[in-house]
Amino acid sequence: MNVKPGKYRHFKGNEYQVIAVGRHSETLEKLIIYKALYESEEFGKDVIWIRPIEMFEDKKIVDGKVVNRFERIKE
């Protein structure tokens, strides 16, 4: 997967807006900066998250099928 800015759906159903791909200032690790497009009781609205690109592009097993952790939504 080539992560680019845009809307993505998490495998559990929530939607997010990828804002940018950045780099950690010390390790140079690629990081994804993204915003929740829903309101969370725990964290509130428009929460910004940062995750290593390897985790963002990770695969999960759901009902015996391999799926992407995040899937780009066509706009």
PDB file of N, H, CA, C and O in Angstrom:
ATOM      1  N   MET A   1       0.861  -1.184   0.000  1.00  0.00           N
ATOM      2  CA  MET A   1       0.000   0.000   0.000  1.00  0.00           C
ATOM      3  C   MET A   1       0.896   1.233   0.000  1.00  0.00           C
ATOM      4  O   MET A   1       1.913   1.268   0.693  1.00  0.00           O
ATOM      5  N   ASN A   2       0.526   2.220  -0.760  1.00  0.00           N
ATOM      6  H   ASN A   2      -0.300   2.192  -1.323  1.00  0.00           H
ATOM      7  CA  ASN A   2       1.254   3.479  -0.791  1.00  0.00           C
ATOM      8  C   ASN A   2       0.368   4.518  -0.101  1.00  0.00           C
ATOM      9  O   ASN A   2      -0.586   5.014  -0.701  1.00  0.00           O
ATOM     10  N   VAL A   3       0.675   4.847   1.145  1.00  0.00           N
ATOM     11  H   VAL A   3       1.450   4.444   1.633  1.00  0.00           H
ATOM     12  CA  VAL A   3      -0.173   5.737   1.937  1.00  0.00           C
ATOM     13  C   VAL A   3      -0.015   7.169   1.454  1.00  0.00           C
ATOM     14  O   VAL A   3       1.088   7.712   1.399  1.00  0.00           O
ATOM     15  N   LYS A   4      -1.151   7.763   1.105  1.00  0.00           N
ATOM     16  H   LYS A   4      -2.047   7.322   1.150  1.00  0.00           H
ATOM     17  CA  LYS A   4      -1.204   9.158   0.665  1.00  0.00           C
ATOM     18  C   LYS A   4      -2.302   9.860   1.441  1.00  0.00           C
ATOM     19  O   LYS A   4      -3.189   9.197   1.978  1.00  0.00           O
ATOM     20  N   PRO A   5      -2.267  11.191   1.515  1.00  0.00           N
ATOM     21  CA  PRO A   5      -3.353  11.902   2.179  1.00  0.00           C
ATOM     22  C   PRO A   5      -4.705  11.526   1.563  1.00  0.00           C
ATOM     23  O   PRO A   5      -4.814  11.305   0.357  1.00  0.00           O
ATOM     24  N   GLY A   6      -5.725  11.458   2.414  1.00  0.00           N
ATOM     25  H   GLY A   6      -5.636  11.638   3.394  1.00  0.00           H
ATOM     26  CA  GLY A   6      -7.077  11.105   1.980  1.00  0.00           C
ATOM     27  C   GLY A   6      -7.799  10.353   3.076  1.00  0.00           C
ATOM     28  O   GLY A   6      -7.282  10.193   4.182  1.00  0.00           O
ATOM     29  N   LYS A   7      -9.014   9.888   2.758  1.00  0.00           N
ATOM     30  H   LYS A   7      -9.434  10.019   1.860  1.00  0.00           H
ATOM     31  CA  LYS A   7      -9.841   9.173   3.732  1.00  0.00           C
ATOM     32  C   LYS A   7      -9.531   7.687   3.710  1.00  0.00           C
ATOM     33  O   LYS A   7      -9.309   7.086   2.659  1.00  0.00           O
ATOM     34  N   TYR A   8      -9.524   7.108   4.929  1.00  0.00           N
ATOM     35  H   TYR A   8      -9.705   7.597   5.782  1.00  0.00           H
ATOM     36  CA  TYR A   8      -9.284   5.680   5.106  1.00  0.00           C
ATOM     37  C   TYR A   8     -10.291   5.123   6.105  1.00  0.00           C
ATOM     38  O   TYR A   8     -10.751   5.834   6.998  1.00  0.00           O
ATOM     39  N   ARG A   9     -10.625   3.857   5.947  1.00  0.00           N
ATOM     40  H   ARG A   9     -10.252   3.279   5.221  1.00  0.00           H
ATOM     41  CA  ARG A   9     -11.494   3.170   6.894  1.00  0.00           C
ATOM     42  C   ARG A   9     -10.669   2.125   7.638  1.00  0.00           C
ATOM     43  O   ARG A   9      -9.977   1.313   7.024  1.00  0.00           O
ATOM     44  N   HIS A  10     -10.752   2.156   8.962  1.00  0.00           N
ATOM     45  H   HIS A  10     -11.314   2.816   9.461  1.00  0.00           H
ATOM     46  CA  HIS A  10     -10.096   1.155   9.806  1.00  0.00           C
ATOM     47  C   HIS A  10     -10.877  -0.144   9.697  1.00  0.00           C
ATOM     48  O   HIS A  10     -12.084  -0.120   9.458  1.00  0.00           O
ATOM     49  N   PHE A  11     -10.211  -1.274   9.868  1.00  0.00           N
ATOM     50  H   PHE A  11      -9.230  -1.294  10.062  1.00  0.00           H
ATOM     51  CA  PHE A  11     -10.878  -2.559   9.700  1.00  0.00           C
ATOM     52  C   PHE A  11     -12.034  -2.756  10.680  1.00  0.00           C
ATOM     53  O   PHE A  11     -12.886  -3.615  10.454  1.00  0.00           O
ATOM     54  N   LYS A  12     -12.082  -1.971  11.774  1.00  0.00           N
ATOM     55  H   LYS A  12     -11.390  -1.273  11.958  1.00  0.00           H
ATOM     56  CA  LYS A  12     -13.198  -2.045  12.721  1.00  0.00           C
ATOM     57  C   LYS A  12     -14.337  -1.110  12.338  1.00  0.00           C
ATOM     58  O   LYS A  12     -15.382  -1.114  12.989  1.00  0.00           O
ATOM     59  N   GLY A  13     -14.149  -0.289  11.265  1.00  0.00           N
ATOM     60  H   GLY A  13     -13.301  -0.286  10.736  1.00  0.00           H
ATOM     61  CA  GLY A  13     -15.251   0.511  10.743  1.00  0.00           C
ATOM     62  C   GLY A  13     -15.135   2.015  10.821  1.00  0.00           C
ATOM     63  O   GLY A  13     -15.773   2.710  10.030  1.00  0.00           O
ATOM     64  N   ASN A  14     -14.337   2.556  11.752  1.00  0.00           N
ATOM     65  H   ASN A  14     -13.819   1.992  12.394  1.00  0.00           H
ATOM     66  CA  ASN A  14     -14.239   4.011  11.867  1.00  0.00           C
ATOM     67  C   ASN A  14     -13.437   4.599  10.709  1.00  0.00           C
ATOM     68  O   ASN A  14     -12.581   3.938  10.122  1.00  0.00           O
ATOM     69  N   GLU A  15     -13.739   5.868  10.396  1.00  0.00           N
ATOM     70  H   GLU A  15     -14.434   6.405  10.873  1.00  0.00           H
ATOM     71  CA  GLU A  15     -13.058   6.549   9.293  1.00  0.00           C
ATOM     72  C   GLU A  15     -12.074   7.590   9.818  1.00  0.00           C
ATOM     73  O   GLU A  15     -12.269   8.193  10.874  1.00  0.00           O
ATOM     74  N   TYR A  16     -11.005   7.776   9.037  1.00  0.00           N
ATOM     75  H   TYR A  16     -10.846   7.287   8.180  1.00  0.00           H
ATOM     76  CA  TYR A  16      -9.924   8.686   9.397  1.00  0.00           C
ATOM     77  C   TYR A  16      -9.475   9.454   8.165  1.00  0.00           C
ATOM     78  O   TYR A  16      -9.652   8.997   7.036  1.00  0.00           O
ATOM     79  N   GLN A  17      -8.894  10.622   8.393  1.00  0.00           N
ATOM     80  H   GLN A  17      -8.750  10.993   9.311  1.00  0.00           H
ATOM     81  CA  GLN A  17      -8.327  11.440   7.333  1.00  0.00           C
ATOM     82  C   GLN A  17      -6.811  11.441   7.508  1.00  0.00           C
ATOM     83  O   GLN A  17      -6.305  11.960   8.502  1.00  0.00           O
ATOM     84  N   VAL A  18      -6.081  10.864   6.551  1.00  0.00           N
ATOM     85  H   VAL A  18      -6.493  10.442   5.743  1.00  0.00           H
ATOM     86  CA  VAL A  18      -4.623  10.932   6.605  1.00  0.00           C
ATOM     87  C   VAL A  18      -4.226  12.340   6.192  1.00  0.00           C
ATOM     88  O   VAL A  18      -4.591  12.817   5.117  1.00  0.00           O
ATOM     89  N   ILE A  19      -3.476  12.993   7.060  1.00  0.00           N
ATOM     90  H   ILE A  19      -3.179  12.606   7.933  1.00  0.00           H
ATOM     91  CA  ILE A  19      -3.054  14.366   6.838  1.00  0.00           C
ATOM     92  C   ILE A  19      -1.708  14.399   6.123  1.00  0.00           C
ATOM     93  O   ILE A  19      -1.507  15.176   5.189  1.00  0.00           O
ATOM     94  N   ALA A  20      -0.796  13.552   6.570  1.00  0.00           N
ATOM     95  H   ALA A  20      -0.959  12.921   7.328  1.00  0.00           H
ATOM     96  CA  ALA A  20       0.545  13.570   5.992  1.00  0.00           C
ATOM     97  C   ALA A  20       1.324  12.325   6.385  1.00  0.00           C
ATOM     98  O   ALA A  20       0.978  11.611   7.325  1.00  0.00           O
ATOM     99  N   VAL A  21       2.390  12.094   5.627  1.00  0.00           N
ATOM    100  H   VAL A  21       2.672  12.674   4.863  1.00  0.00           H
ATOM    101  CA  VAL A  21       3.398  11.109   5.992  1.00  0.00           C
ATOM    102  C   VAL A  21       4.609  11.926   6.421  1.00  0.00           C
ATOM    103  O   VAL A  21       5.099  12.767   5.667  1.00  0.00           O
ATOM    104  N   GLY A  22       5.089  11.675   7.634  1.00  0.00           N
ATOM    105  H   GLY A  22       4.691  10.992   8.246  1.00  0.00           H
ATOM    106  CA  GLY A  22       6.229  12.425   8.144  1.00  0.00           C
ATOM    107  C   GLY A  22       7.337  11.483   8.570  1.00  0.00           C
ATOM    108  O   GLY A  22       7.265  10.274   8.350  1.00  0.00           O
ATOM    109  N   ARG A  23       8.364  12.055   9.182  1.00  0.00           N
ATOM    110  H   ARG A  23       8.423  13.037   9.360  1.00  0.00           H
ATOM    111  CA  ARG A  23       9.492  11.253   9.675  1.00  0.00           C
ATOM    112  C   ARG A  23       9.799  11.640  11.109  1.00  0.00           C
ATOM    113  O   ARG A  23       9.713  12.809  11.487  1.00  0.00           O
ATOM    114  N   HIS A  24      10.153  10.657  11.887  1.00  0.00           N
ATOM    115  H   HIS A  24      10.224   9.707  11.580  1.00  0.00           H
ATOM    116  CA  HIS A  24      10.600  10.887  13.256  1.00  0.00           C
ATOM    117  C   HIS A  24      11.925  11.651  13.183  1.00  0.00           C
ATOM    118  O   HIS A  24      12.807  11.289  12.404  1.00  0.00           O
ATOM    119  N   SER A  25      12.065  12.686  13.976  1.00  0.00           N
ATOM    120  H   SER A  25      11.348  12.981  14.608  1.00  0.00           H
ATOM    121  CA  SER A  25      13.243  13.557  13.878  1.00  0.00           C
ATOM    122  C   SER A  25      14.551  12.882  14.308  1.00  0.00           C
ATOM    123  O   SER A  25      15.625  13.312  13.887  1.00  0.00           O
ATOM    124  N   GLU A  26      14.483  11.857  15.119  1.00  0.00           N
ATOM    125  H   GLU A  26      13.611  11.508  15.461  1.00  0.00           H
ATOM    126  CA  GLU A  26      15.694  11.190  15.589  1.00  0.00           C
ATOM    127  C   GLU A  26      15.999   9.914  14.814  1.00  0.00           C
ATOM    128  O   GLU A  26      17.146   9.661  14.445  1.00  0.00           O
ATOM    129  N   THR A  27      14.953   9.104  14.570  1.00  0.00           N
ATOM    130  H   THR A  27      14.021   9.309  14.870  1.00  0.00           H
ATOM    131  CA  THR A  27      15.172   7.791  13.953  1.00  0.00           C
ATOM    132  C   THR A  27      14.935   7.787  12.448  1.00  0.00           C
ATOM    133  O   THR A  27      15.328   6.847  11.757  1.00  0.00           O
ATOM    134  N   LEU A  28      14.295   8.834  11.939  1.00  0.00           N
ATOM    135  H   LEU A  28      13.975   9.597  12.500  1.00  0.00           H
ATOM    136  CA  LEU A  28      13.899   8.962  10.538  1.00  0.00           C
ATOM    137  C   LEU A  28      12.836   7.939  10.119  1.00  0.00           C
ATOM    138  O   LEU A  28      12.571   7.767   8.930  1.00  0.00           O
ATOM    139  N   GLU A  29      12.230   7.261  11.102  1.00  0.00           N
ATOM    140  H   GLU A  29      12.445   7.401  12.069  1.00  0.00           H
ATOM    141  CA  GLU A  29      11.145   6.315  10.830  1.00  0.00           C
ATOM    142  C   GLU A  29       9.963   7.064  10.196  1.00  0.00           C
ATOM    143  O   GLU A  29       9.614   8.161  10.632  1.00  0.00           O
ATOM    144  N   LYS A  30       9.347   6.462   9.161  1.00  0.00           N
ATOM    145  H   LYS A  30       9.630   5.570   8.807  1.00  0.00           H
ATOM    146  CA  LYS A  30       8.164   7.060   8.539  1.00  0.00           C
ATOM    147  C   LYS A  30       6.958   6.904   9.461  1.00  0.00           C
ATOM    148  O   LYS A  30       6.693   5.825   9.991  1.00  0.00           O
ATOM    149  N   LEU A  31       6.234   8.010   9.638  1.00  0.00           N
ATOM    150  H   LEU A  31       6.449   8.887   9.208  1.00  0.00           H
ATOM    151  CA  LEU A  31       5.051   8.040  10.496  1.00  0.00           C
ATOM    152  C   LEU A  31       3.866   8.592   9.717  1.00  0.00           C
ATOM    153  O   LEU A  31       4.023   9.460   8.858  1.00  0.00           O
ATOM    154  N   ILE A  32       2.687   8.083  10.021  1.00  0.00           N
ATOM    155  H   ILE A  32       2.560   7.377  10.718  1.00  0.00           H
ATOM    156  CA  ILE A  32       1.450   8.571   9.417  1.00  0.00           C
ATOM    157  C   ILE A  32       0.770   9.482  10.430  1.00  0.00           C
ATOM    158  O   ILE A  32       0.608   9.106  11.591  1.00  0.00           O
ATOM    159  N   ILE A  33       0.372  10.671  10.002  1.00  0.00           N
ATOM    160  H   ILE A  33       0.504  10.976   9.059  1.00  0.00           H
ATOM    161  CA  ILE A  33      -0.360  11.614  10.842  1.00  0.00           C
ATOM    162  C   ILE A  33      -1.789  11.623  10.320  1.00  0.00           C
ATOM    163  O   ILE A  33      -2.026  11.943   9.155  1.00  0.00           O
ATOM    164  N   TYR A  34      -2.747  11.271  11.187  1.00  0.00           N
ATOM    165  H   TYR A  34      -2.554  11.011  12.133  1.00  0.00           H
ATOM    166  CA  TYR A  34      -4.120  11.171  10.725  1.00  0.00           C
ATOM    167  C   TYR A  34      -5.104  11.613  11.805  1.00  0.00           C
ATOM    168  O   TYR A  34      -4.783  11.624  12.993  1.00  0.00           O
ATOM    169  N   LYS A  35      -6.310  11.979  11.366  1.00  0.00           N
ATOM    170  H   LYS A  35      -6.571  11.970  10.400  1.00  0.00           H
ATOM    171  CA  LYS A  35      -7.341  12.543  12.240  1.00  0.00           C
ATOM    172  C   LYS A  35      -8.568  11.652  12.229  1.00  0.00           C
ATOM    173  O   LYS A  35      -9.002  11.198  11.170  1.00  0.00           O
ATOM    174  N   ALA A  36      -9.129  11.401  13.408  1.00  0.00           N
ATOM    175  H   ALA A  36      -8.776  11.769  14.268  1.00  0.00           H
ATOM    176  CA  ALA A  36     -10.376  10.653  13.519  1.00  0.00           C
ATOM    177  C   ALA A  36     -11.519  11.490  12.951  1.00  0.00           C
ATOM    178  O   ALA A  36     -11.624  12.681  13.244  1.00  0.00           O
ATOM    179  N   LEU A  37     -12.372  10.871  12.141  1.00  0.00           N
ATOM    180  H   LEU A  37     -12.287   9.903  11.903  1.00  0.00           H
ATOM    181  CA  LEU A  37     -13.530  11.571  11.561  1.00  0.00           C
ATOM    182  C   LEU A  37     -14.817  11.200  12.298  1.00  0.00           C
ATOM    183  O   LEU A  37     -15.893  11.117  11.705  1.00  0.00           O
ATOM    184  N   TYR A  38     -14.681  10.982  13.587  1.00  0.00           N
ATOM    185  H   TYR A  38     -13.807  11.049  14.069  1.00  0.00           H
ATOM    186  CA  TYR A  38     -15.825  10.647  14.437  1.00  0.00           C
ATOM    187  C   TYR A  38     -15.518  11.180  15.833  1.00  0.00           C
ATOM    188  O   TYR A  38     -14.377  11.530  16.133  1.00  0.00           O
ATOM    189  N   GLU A  39     -16.523  11.241  16.668  1.00  0.00           N
ATOM    190  H   GLU A  39     -17.450  10.957  16.424  1.00  0.00           H
ATOM    191  CA  GLU A  39     -16.323  11.705  18.038  1.00  0.00           C
ATOM    192  C   GLU A  39     -16.227  10.501  18.961  1.00  0.00           C
ATOM    193  O   GLU A  39     -17.040   9.579  18.890  1.00  0.00           O
ATOM    194  N   SER A  40     -15.234  10.523  19.816  1.00  0.00           N
ATOM    195  H   SER A  40     -14.574  11.271  19.873  1.00  0.00           H
ATOM    196  CA  SER A  40     -14.990   9.446  20.770  1.00  0.00           C
ATOM    197  C   SER A  40     -15.344   9.929  22.174  1.00  0.00           C
ATOM    198  O   SER A  40     -14.987  11.042  22.559  1.00  0.00           O
ATOM    199  N   GLU A  41     -16.045   9.092  22.937  1.00  0.00           N
ATOM    200  H   GLU A  41     -16.335   8.187  22.625  1.00  0.00           H
ATOM    201  CA  GLU A  41     -16.338   9.455  24.329  1.00  0.00           C
ATOM    202  C   GLU A  41     -15.056   9.653  25.119  1.00  0.00           C
ATOM    203  O   GLU A  41     -14.967  10.546  25.962  1.00  0.00           O
ATOM    204  N   GLU A  42     -14.069   8.819  24.842  1.00  0.00           N
ATOM    205  H   GLU A  42     -14.141   8.094  24.157  1.00  0.00           H
ATOM    206  CA  GLU A  42     -12.816   8.852  25.591  1.00  0.00           C
ATOM    207  C   GLU A  42     -11.895  10.001  25.190  1.00  0.00           C
ATOM    208  O   GLU A  42     -11.260  10.619  26.045  1.00  0.00           O
ATOM    209  N   PHE A  43     -11.820  10.291  23.867  1.00  0.00           N
ATOM    210  H   PHE A  43     -12.335   9.789  23.173  1.00  0.00           H
ATOM    211  CA  PHE A  43     -10.829  11.250  23.377  1.00  0.00           C
ATOM    212  C   PHE A  43     -11.422  12.526  22.783  1.00  0.00           C
ATOM    213  O   PHE A  43     -10.688  13.490  22.562  1.00  0.00           O
ATOM    214  N   GLY A  44     -12.719  12.560  22.521  1.00  0.00           N
ATOM    215  H   GLY A  44     -13.315  11.777  22.701  1.00  0.00           H
ATOM    216  CA  GLY A  44     -13.358  13.746  21.964  1.00  0.00           C
ATOM    217  C   GLY A  44     -13.426  13.717  20.441  1.00  0.00           C
ATOM    218  O   GLY A  44     -13.407  12.651  19.826  1.00  0.00           O
ATOM    219  N   LYS A  45     -13.507  14.916  19.838  1.00  0.00           N
ATOM    220  H   LYS A  45     -13.523  15.782  20.337  1.00  0.00           H
ATOM    221  CA  LYS A  45     -13.691  15.061  18.401  1.00  0.00           C
ATOM    222  C   LYS A  45     -12.395  15.527  17.740  1.00  0.00           C
ATOM    223  O   LYS A  45     -11.596  16.242  18.344  1.00  0.00           O
ATOM    224  N   ASP A  46     -12.203  15.106  16.483  1.00  0.00           N
ATOM    225  H   ASP A  46     -12.852  14.524  15.993  1.00  0.00           H
ATOM    226  CA  ASP A  46     -11.052  15.539  15.671  1.00  0.00           C
ATOM    227  C   ASP A  46      -9.701  15.213  16.320  1.00  0.00           C
ATOM    228  O   ASP A  46      -8.767  16.013  16.255  1.00  0.00           O
ATOM    229  N   VAL A  47      -9.606  14.047  16.938  1.00  0.00           N
ATOM    230  H   VAL A  47     -10.364  13.397  16.991  1.00  0.00           H
ATOM    231  CA  VAL A  47      -8.361  13.633  17.586  1.00  0.00           C
ATOM    232  C   VAL A  47      -7.309  13.319  16.525  1.00  0.00           C
ATOM    233  O   VAL A  47      -7.600  12.652  15.532  1.00  0.00           O
ATOM    234  N   ILE A  48      -6.100  13.798  16.739  1.00  0.00           N
ATOM    235  H   ILE A  48      -5.864  14.340  17.545  1.00  0.00           H
ATOM    236  CA  ILE A  48      -4.982  13.535  15.835  1.00  0.00           C
ATOM    237  C   ILE A  48      -4.195  12.342  16.382  1.00  0.00           C
ATOM    238  O   ILE A  48      -3.880  12.272  17.570  1.00  0.00           O
ATOM    239  N   TRP A  49      -3.889  11.407  15.478  1.00  0.00           N
ATOM    240  H   TRP A  49      -4.146  11.463  14.513  1.00  0.00           H
ATOM    241  CA  TRP A  49      -3.125  10.217  15.830  1.00  0.00           C
ATOM    242  C   TRP A  49      -1.864  10.154  14.969  1.00  0.00           C
ATOM    243  O   TRP A  49      -1.827  10.683  13.859  1.00  0.00           O
ATOM    244  N   ILE A  50      -0.840   9.500  15.499  1.00  0.00           N
ATOM    245  H   ILE A  50      -0.870   9.070  16.401  1.00  0.00           H
ATOM    246  CA  ILE A  50       0.411   9.280  14.772  1.00  0.00           C
ATOM    247  C   ILE A  50       0.782   7.818  14.953  1.00  0.00           C
ATOM    248  O   ILE A  50       0.782   7.298  16.069  1.00  0.00           O
ATOM    249  N   ARG A  51       1.100   7.158  13.843  1.00  0.00           N
ATOM    250  H   ARG A  51       1.100   7.580  12.936  1.00  0.00           H
ATOM    251  CA  ARG A  51       1.381   5.724  13.876  1.00  0.00           C
ATOM    252  C   ARG A  51       2.506   5.425  12.891  1.00  0.00           C
ATOM    253  O   ARG A  51       2.552   6.017  11.813  1.00  0.00           O
ATOM    254  N   PRO A  52       3.416   4.514  13.246  1.00  0.00           N
ATOM    255  CA  PRO A  52       4.436   4.103  12.273  1.00  0.00           C
ATOM    256  C   PRO A  52       3.779   3.543  11.020  1.00  0.00           C
ATOM    257  O   PRO A  52       2.757   2.862  11.103  1.00  0.00           O
ATOM    258  N   ILE A  53       4.362   3.829   9.863  1.00  0.00           N
ATOM    259  H   ILE A  53       5.192   4.383   9.796  1.00  0.00           H
ATOM    260  CA  ILE A  53       3.772   3.397   8.602  1.00  0.00           C
ATOM    261  C   ILE A  53       3.610   1.878   8.546  1.00  0.00           C
ATOM    262  O   ILE A  53       2.658   1.377   7.948  1.00  0.00           O
ATOM    263  N   GLU A  54       4.541   1.141   9.169  1.00  0.00           N
ATOM    264  H   GLU A  54       5.314   1.548   9.654  1.00  0.00           H
ATOM    265  CA  GLU A  54       4.439  -0.322   9.165  1.00  0.00           C
ATOM    266  C   GLU A  54       3.158  -0.782   9.858  1.00  0.00           C
ATOM    267  O   GLU A  54       2.521  -1.736   9.413  1.00  0.00           O
ATOM    268  N   MET A  55       2.780  -0.113  10.939  1.00  0.00           N
ATOM    269  H   MET A  55       3.297   0.663  11.301  1.00  0.00           H
ATOM    270  CA  MET A  55       1.542  -0.467  11.642  1.00  0.00           C
ATOM    271  C   MET A  55       0.324  -0.058  10.820  1.00  0.00           C
ATOM    272  O   MET A  55      -0.664  -0.791  10.767  1.00  0.00           O
ATOM    273  N   PHE A  56       0.391   1.105  10.181  1.00  0.00           N
ATOM    274  H   PHE A  56       1.194   1.700  10.224  1.00  0.00           H
ATOM    275  CA  PHE A  56      -0.729   1.587   9.375  1.00  0.00           C
ATOM    276  C   PHE A  56      -1.003   0.617   8.222  1.00  0.00           C
ATOM    277  O   PHE A  56      -2.157   0.354   7.884  1.00  0.00           O
ATOM    278  N   GLU A  57       0.062   0.092   7.628  1.00  0.00           N
ATOM    279  H   GLU A  57       0.999   0.306   7.903  1.00  0.00           H
ATOM    280  CA  GLU A  57      -0.061  -0.802   6.479  1.00  0.00           C
ATOM    281  C   GLU A  57      -0.231  -2.276   6.873  1.00  0.00           C
ATOM    282  O   GLU A  57      -0.298  -3.151   6.009  1.00  0.00           O
ATOM    283  N   ASP A  58      -0.299  -2.539   8.167  1.00  0.00           N
ATOM    284  H   ASP A  58      -0.245  -1.829   8.869  1.00  0.00           H
ATOM    285  CA  ASP A  58      -0.386  -3.899   8.684  1.00  0.00           C
ATOM    286  C   ASP A  58      -1.656  -4.611   8.199  1.00  0.00           C
ATOM    287  O   ASP A  58      -2.637  -3.975   7.812  1.00  0.00           O
ATOM    288  N   LYS A  59      -1.609  -5.916   8.229  1.00  0.00           N
ATOM    289  H   LYS A  59      -0.812  -6.433   8.543  1.00  0.00           H
ATOM    290  CA  LYS A  59      -2.760  -6.767   7.891  1.00  0.00           C
ATOM    291  C   LYS A  59      -3.331  -7.337   9.178  1.00  0.00           C
ATOM    292  O   LYS A  59      -2.605  -7.523  10.154  1.00  0.00           O
ATOM    293  N   LYS A  60      -4.629  -7.614   9.183  1.00  0.00           N
ATOM    294  H   LYS A  60      -5.219  -7.463   8.390  1.00  0.00           H
ATOM    295  CA  LYS A  60      -5.313  -8.230  10.306  1.00  0.00           C
ATOM    296  C   LYS A  60      -6.129  -9.409   9.781  1.00  0.00           C
ATOM    297  O   LYS A  60      -6.436  -9.473   8.591  1.00  0.00           O
ATOM    298  N   ILE A  61      -6.476 -10.330  10.657  1.00  0.00           N
ATOM    299  H   ILE A  61      -6.227 -10.278  11.624  1.00  0.00           H
ATOM    300  CA  ILE A  61      -7.345 -11.441  10.267  1.00  0.00           C
ATOM    301  C   ILE A  61      -8.716 -11.189  10.878  1.00  0.00           C
ATOM    302  O   ILE A  61      -8.857 -11.076  12.095  1.00  0.00           O
ATOM    303  N   VAL A  62      -9.733 -11.104  10.009  1.00  0.00           N
ATOM    304  H   VAL A  62      -9.619 -11.196   9.020  1.00  0.00           H
ATOM    305  CA  VAL A  62     -11.109 -10.862  10.428  1.00  0.00           C
ATOM    306  C   VAL A  62     -11.973 -11.954   9.822  1.00  0.00           C
ATOM    307  O   VAL A  62     -12.029 -12.108   8.602  1.00  0.00           O
ATOM    308  N   ASP A  63     -12.648 -12.712  10.680  1.00  0.00           N
ATOM    309  H   ASP A  63     -12.603 -12.587  11.671  1.00  0.00           H
ATOM    310  CA  ASP A  63     -13.496 -13.817  10.217  1.00  0.00           C
ATOM    311  C   ASP A  63     -12.738 -14.749   9.274  1.00  0.00           C
ATOM    312  O   ASP A  63     -13.283 -15.214   8.273  1.00  0.00           O
ATOM    313  N   GLY A  64     -11.481 -15.013   9.604  1.00  0.00           N
ATOM    314  H   GLY A  64     -11.038 -14.635  10.417  1.00  0.00           H
ATOM    315  CA  GLY A  64     -10.669 -15.931   8.818  1.00  0.00           C
ATOM    316  C   GLY A  64     -10.085 -15.357   7.540  1.00  0.00           C
ATOM    317  O   GLY A  64      -9.415 -16.069   6.793  1.00  0.00           O
ATOM    318  N   LYS A  65     -10.331 -14.067   7.275  1.00  0.00           N
ATOM    319  H   LYS A  65     -10.876 -13.488   7.882  1.00  0.00           H
ATOM    320  CA  LYS A  65      -9.811 -13.419   6.064  1.00  0.00           C
ATOM    321  C   LYS A  65      -8.748 -12.392   6.440  1.00  0.00           C
ATOM    322  O   LYS A  65      -8.853 -11.718   7.465  1.00  0.00           O
ATOM    323  N   VAL A  66      -7.728 -12.285   5.597  1.00  0.00           N
ATOM    324  H   VAL A  66      -7.643 -12.832   4.765  1.00  0.00           H
ATOM    325  CA  VAL A  66      -6.688 -11.271   5.804  1.00  0.00           C
ATOM    326  C   VAL A  66      -7.174  -9.964   5.179  1.00  0.00           C
ATOM    327  O   VAL A  66      -7.522  -9.915   3.999  1.00  0.00           O
ATOM    328  N   VAL A  67      -7.192  -8.900   5.997  1.00  0.00           N
ATOM    329  H   VAL A  67      -6.910  -8.940   6.956  1.00  0.00           H
ATOM    330  CA  VAL A  67      -7.632  -7.580   5.522  1.00  0.00           C
ATOM    331  C   VAL A  67      -6.592  -6.537   5.921  1.00  0.00           C
ATOM    332  O   VAL A  67      -5.791  -6.759   6.829  1.00  0.00           O
ATOM    333  N   ASN A  68      -6.613  -5.413   5.240  1.00  0.00           N
ATOM    334  H   ASN A  68      -7.264  -5.233   4.502  1.00  0.00           H
ATOM    335  CA  ASN A  68      -5.748  -4.291   5.599  1.00  0.00           C
ATOM    336  C   ASN A  68      -6.260  -3.651   6.884  1.00  0.00           C
ATOM    337  O   ASN A  68      -7.469  -3.549   7.088  1.00  0.00           O
ATOM    338  N   ARG A  69      -5.341  -3.217   7.753  1.00  0.00           N
ATOM    339  H   ARG A  69      -4.358  -3.300   7.586  1.00  0.00           H
ATOM    340  CA  ARG A  69      -5.741  -2.481   8.961  1.00  0.00           C
ATOM    341  C   ARG A  69      -6.501  -1.213   8.548  1.00  0.00           C
ATOM    342  O   ARG A  69      -7.526  -0.877   9.140  1.00  0.00           O
ATOM    343  N   PHE A  70      -5.985  -0.511   7.521  1.00  0.00           N
ATOM    344  H   PHE A  70      -5.152  -0.784   7.040  1.00  0.00           H
ATOM    345  CA  PHE A  70      -6.648   0.688   6.982  1.00  0.00           C
ATOM    346  C   PHE A  70      -6.804   0.505   5.489  1.00  0.00           C
ATOM    347  O   PHE A  70      -5.877   0.051   4.818  1.00  0.00           O
ATOM    348  N   GLU A  71      -7.959   0.850   4.962  1.00  0.00           N
ATOM    349  H   GLU A  71      -8.712   1.219   5.507  1.00  0.00           H
ATOM    350  CA  GLU A  71      -8.245   0.765   3.522  1.00  0.00           C
ATOM    351  C   GLU A  71      -8.652   2.143   3.033  1.00  0.00           C
ATOM    352  O   GLU A  71      -9.524   2.783   3.619  1.00  0.00           O
ATOM    353  N   ARG A  72      -8.025   2.598   1.965  1.00  0.00           N
ATOM    354  H   ARG A  72      -7.315   2.078   1.489  1.00  0.00           H
ATOM    355  CA  ARG A  72      -8.368   3.924   1.413  1.00  0.00           C
ATOM    356  C   ARG A  72      -9.789   3.911   0.894  1.00  0.00           C
ATOM    357  O   ARG A  72     -10.217   2.946   0.262  1.00  0.00           O
ATOM    358  N   ILE A  73     -10.524   4.986   1.162  1.00  0.00           N
ATOM    359  H   ILE A  73     -10.176   5.770   1.676  1.00  0.00           H
ATOM    360  CA  ILE A  73     -11.901   5.156   0.705  1.00  0.00           C
ATOM    361  C   ILE A  73     -11.874   6.029  -0.540  1.00  0.00           C
ATOM    362  O   ILE A  73     -11.299   7.117  -0.520  1.00  0.00           O
ATOM    363  N   LYS A  74     -12.476   5.576  -1.598  1.00  0.00           N
ATOM    364  H   LYS A  74     -12.944   4.692  -1.614  1.00  0.00           H
ATOM    365  CA  LYS A  74     -12.542   6.396  -2.816  1.00  0.00           C
ATOM    366  C   LYS A  74     -13.493   7.549  -2.571  1.00  0.00           C
ATOM    367  O   LYS A  74     -14.611   7.366  -2.090  1.00  0.00           O
ATOM    368  N   GLU A  75     -13.021   8.749  -2.916  1.00  0.00           N
ATOM    369  H   GLU A  75     -12.113   8.897  -3.307  1.00  0.00           H
ATOM    370  CA  GLU A  75     -13.845   9.952  -2.690  1.00  0.00           C
ATOM    371  C   GLU A  75     -14.411  10.446  -4.003  1.00  0.00           C
ATOM    372  O   GLU A  75     -15.130  11.445  -4.028  1.00  0.00           O
TER     373      GLU A  75
END
